[in-house]
Amino acid sequence: MSQRNSDVPEPAASELACAAADVPFTPGQAKACTVREVLDRVGGKWSIGILVAASQGPVRFTELERHIEGISRRMLTLTLRNLERDGLLHRKVYPTVPPRVEYTATPMALELYESLVALTSWAERHRRAIADARGAYDRAHGTA
């Protein structure tokens, strides 16, 4: 039997997802949706590493692929495309054979850089304590 907190109301379907383009928002919904989308993008599994790398100067696709452990070529391509679409990366294609493509952080991404570095530094400092806490929790709850 699963445990549920019955004091927490179920969110309405409209609160769970952003409305379709043809459905009007209330002002609060539009703001919440936009903020959530932005945080989802910049806090995504691969976005932080890409943005930190691109904030150091122009970076090529293959450099990112080597630098970001575990990312597939497809996921790197999709993430780069989304970050470019959101105005966080600039993509420059040089007319060479084969074409050379570089990505650089935009001023908006550079403004975000210090926060991302602080977040990644915090994660590095606390990763052992978090792993220990997870192990203790799993042992206590029989999920190990």
Disulfide bonds with the S-S distance in Angstrom:
Cys18-Cys33 1.69
